[in-house]
Amino acid sequence: MLQEILEYQKKGGQDLAQMLDDLKAQKAAEAAAKGPHPLVTDLAVAEQLTAEAQKTDDVKELTSLLHRLQFVLMSMVAEAPSGTIVKRLERARLELTLERPSAEDASRASKELMAALDSCLGVEPAELVPAVLTRLEAAKKKLDQGDANGARQLIAEAQEQATSHTLNGILRQAMAAARGAEEAVNRGAKGVVKAELEELAAMLEKVAAVAVIRTEEPAAETEAAETTPTPAETPEPAAPPAATGAAVPEQPTTPAGSTPTPQVPPPARGGSTSAPVTR
């Protein structure tokens, strides 16, 4: 590998620092081309459809919007990393149904575990991914060692953990609200339709709290850092106030070569005046 890198440097006339810069630029371009997670994109679609449904009283249009909403919500459940992980683990469990699975069954189960692991990597925001990585890695290791029972136990635990992920629960509630709104439309219960749509909108807001990357806080911190005065700009502390009843005389500016005129402070209340002693 090192030899190949040296040959590449010779052919391209690049040093290692330039190669690293090129690699960073390539990764940044790939990240920009990748775009947001599909769930984040479909969240915006669901929010738009919900807003349109809340504005209309036309039964036909409302029914159509609710059908579209339910389809989008089902897609969001499938697109979520937790949904992908659960699907892959179901397939792995199928391959390990036999007490002693064959080498082919174990190989297919191992591939499904690798696909589940891949669903955990590179996802932004990270809150979309359930904390199952450790169990998946342990299950893969058990399977490679021929311990099918140990792998089954870890797979079951990982699947339960992925199924109970916060995002899954919120999306299920959103789907229930969409179905409830459709049933209320069929009954002509406008008040129930309105309540179900409000519940659906609230659930989508909860999804957004998990799924949308927030950039406001870092921006606020940057602004605060910009407005903080530098040490050179920090004003000098004010002189402490004089004691009560005493005034600090202002020193006049004296031209060079002239004799300063002594300043006589004003008489204190109820006291005598005396000229200051000059030396």
Backbone hydrogen bonds, N-H to C=O, Kabsch-Sander energy under -0.5 kcal/mol:
donor,donor_aa,acceptor,acceptor_aa,energy
5,I,1,M,-2.1
6,L,2,L,-2.3
7,E,3,Q,-2.4
8,Y,4,E,-2.4
9,Q,5,I,-2.3
10,K,6,L,-2.3
11,K,7,E,-2.4
12,G,8,Y,-2.7
13,G,9,Q,-1.8
14,Q,9,Q,-1.0
19,M,15,D,-2.0
20,L,16,L,-2.3
21,D,17,A,-2.1
22,D,18,Q,-2.4
23,L,19,M,-2.3
24,K,20,L,-2.4
25,A,21,D,-2.4
26,Q,22,D,-2.4
27,K,23,L,-2.4
28,A,24,K,-2.4
29,A,25,A,-2.2
30,E,26,Q,-2.3
31,A,27,K,-2.3
32,A,28,A,-2.2
33,A,29,A,-2.3
34,K,30,E,-1.9
35,G,31,A,-1.2
40,V,37,H,-0.8
41,T,37,H,-1.8
42,D,38,P,-2.7
43,L,39,L,-1.7
44,A,40,V,-1.3
45,V,41,T,-1.3
46,A,42,D,-2.7
47,E,43,L,-2.4
48,Q,44,A,-1.9
49,L,45,V,-2.5
50,T,46,A,-2.3
51,A,47,E,-2.1
52,E,48,Q,-2.1
53,A,49,L,-2.2
54,Q,50,T,-1.9
55,K,51,A,-0.8
55,K,52,E,-0.7
56,T,52,E,-1.0
62,L,58,D,-2.7
63,T,59,V,-2.5
64,S,60,K,-2.0
65,L,61,E,-2.3
66,L,62,L,-2.3
67,H,63,T,-2.0
68,R,64,S,-2.2
69,L,65,L,-2.4
70,Q,66,L,-2.2
71,F,67,H,-1.8
72,V,68,R,-2.3
73,L,69,L,-2.7
74,M,70,Q,-2.1
75,S,71,F,-1.9
76,M,72,V,-2.2
77,V,73,L,-2.0
78,A,74,M,-1.9
79,E,75,S,-2.5
80,A,76,M,-1.8
82,S,128,L,-0.6
83,G,80,A,-0.5
84,T,80,A,-2.2
85,I,81,P,-2.6
86,V,82,S,-2.3
87,K,83,G,-2.1
88,R,84,T,-2.3
89,L,85,I,-2.5
90,E,86,V,-2.0
91,R,87,K,-1.6
92,A,88,R,-2.1
93,R,89,L,-2.5
94,L,90,E,-1.8
95,E,91,R,-1.7
96,L,92,A,-1.0
97,T,94,L,-1.3
106,A,102,S,-2.6
107,S,103,A,-2.1
108,R,104,E,-2.3
109,A,105,D,-2.5
110,S,106,A,-2.2
111,K,107,S,-2.0
112,E,108,R,-1.9
113,L,109,A,-2.0
114,M,110,S,-2.2
115,A,111,K,-2.1
116,A,112,E,-2.2
117,L,113,L,-2.5
118,D,114,M,-2.3
119,S,115,A,-1.3
120,C,117,L,-1.5
121,L,118,D,-1.0
128,L,125,P,-1.7
129,V,126,A,-1.8
132,V,130,P,-2.2
136,L,132,V,-2.4
137,E,133,L,-2.4
138,A,134,T,-2.1
139,A,135,R,-2.7
140,K,136,L,-2.3
141,K,137,E,-2.0
142,K,138,A,-2.4
143,L,139,A,-2.3
144,D,140,K,-2.2
145,Q,141,K,-1.5
146,G,143,L,-1.3
147,D,142,K,-2.7
148,A,146,G,-1.3
151,A,147,D,-1.9
152,R,148,A,-2.6
153,Q,149,N,-2.1
154,L,150,G,-2.0
155,I,151,A,-2.6
156,A,152,R,-2.5
157,E,153,Q,-2.0
158,A,154,L,-2.5
159,Q,155,I,-2.5
160,E,156,A,-2.2
161,Q,157,E,-2.2
162,A,158,A,-2.4
163,T,159,Q,-2.5
164,S,160,E,-1.9
165,H,162,A,-1.2
168,N,165,H,-0.7
169,G,165,H,-1.7
170,I,166,T,-2.1
171,L,167,L,-2.4
172,R,168,N,-2.2
173,Q,169,G,-1.8
174,A,170,I,-2.2
175,M,171,L,-2.4
176,A,172,R,-2.1
177,A,173,Q,-2.1
178,A,174,A,-2.1
179,R,175,M,-2.4
180,G,176,A,-2.4
181,A,177,A,-2.2
182,E,178,A,-1.9
183,E,179,R,-2.4
184,A,180,G,-2.0
185,V,181,A,-1.9
186,N,182,E,-2.0
187,R,183,E,-1.4
188,G,184,A,-0.9
188,G,185,V,-0.6
189,A,184,A,-2.5
190,K,188,G,-1.3
193,V,189,A,-2.0
194,K,190,K,-2.4
195,A,191,G,-2.0
196,E,192,V,-2.8
197,L,193,V,-2.3
198,E,194,K,-2.0
199,E,195,A,-2.1
200,L,196,E,-2.4
201,A,197,L,-2.5
202,A,198,E,-2.1
203,M,199,E,-2.1
204,L,200,L,-2.2
205,E,201,A,-1.7
206,K,202,A,-1.6
207,V,203,M,-2.1
208,A,204,L,-2.3
209,A,205,E,-1.6
210,V,206,K,-0.9
210,V,207,V,-0.9
211,A,207,V,-3.3
212,V,208,A,-2.0
219,A,215,T,-1.4
220,A,216,E,-2.2
221,E,217,E,-2.2
222,T,218,P,-2.3
223,E,219,A,-2.3
224,A,220,A,-2.2
225,A,221,E,-2.1
226,E,222,T,-2.1
227,T,223,E,-1.8
228,T,224,A,-0.9
233,E,230,T,-0.9
234,T,230,T,-1.2
246,A,243,A,-1.9
254,T,252,P,-0.5
258,S,255,P,-1.5
264,V,262,P,-0.5
271,G,268,A,-1.8
